[in-house]
Structure formats: C-alpha cells, structure tokens
C-alpha cells in the first residue's frame, strides 16, 4: 500500500478485502497499488511534486489626491510618493472604506464591491 492525497471532492475505492472505502479532498490515505495505477492517470490524487503556490503580490494603486493629512501641507508630492498600497481583496469593508476615503472617494452609501470598483476606476484614470 502507498499513501496518496485525494485531489477530488470524494473518492471511493475497494480495499484489498473488497470493502468500499471513501476519502474526501485533502485526506491522505493508504491505497492498494492497483487502485493507484487505475486512478492516478485520471488526476484523482494530488501531484506529489507540486510546489507550493507563490504568494500573491500586493498591487499598489496610485492615489488621485494627496491624503487628507497632507492636504494643508505646502509639500509637493511626487507620483512615486503618492503610492499607497491597496488592501488585500479579502480585507473587510471598513479597511477598504478607509483606504478609499484617503484617495478622496466618498464611501458613505457604497458596498464593499462598489468601493473596490471605485478604487479601480480611479487607478485606471491615473494610469491614462
């Protein structure tokens, strides 16, 4: 018997005694060699040599306006200094609302999705 990790949602097989077994996605189980030979070409098991996924890079969104804290300042902000890192996509609405407010977007009656879209539109305008 050899261990394999199940890649499908559910996987059924008969063990050496003929008893029906079941495993769920992510479980590592001992399997008879004939079961492995039959189902491995079909992608039922996770690839043993599969590397860990690369971490997702955080994208920077150029801000259209100087942050509220610097609006009264005589300091001239360059484009490089005007880059604020955007929150992760899974960040709570409050985090996105705070970020959008720093960019000069009114978020009072917007949903999280609308806030993210508004930030994206602002970034598009800055790039053009």
Buried (B, 14 or more C-beta within 10 A) or exposed (E): EEEBBBBBEEBEBEBEEEEEBEBEEEEEBEBBEEBBEEBEEEEBBBEEEEEEEEEEEEEEBBBBBBBEEEEEEEEEEEEEEBEBEBBEEEBEBEBBBBBBBBBBBEBEEBEBEBBBEBBEEBBEEBEE
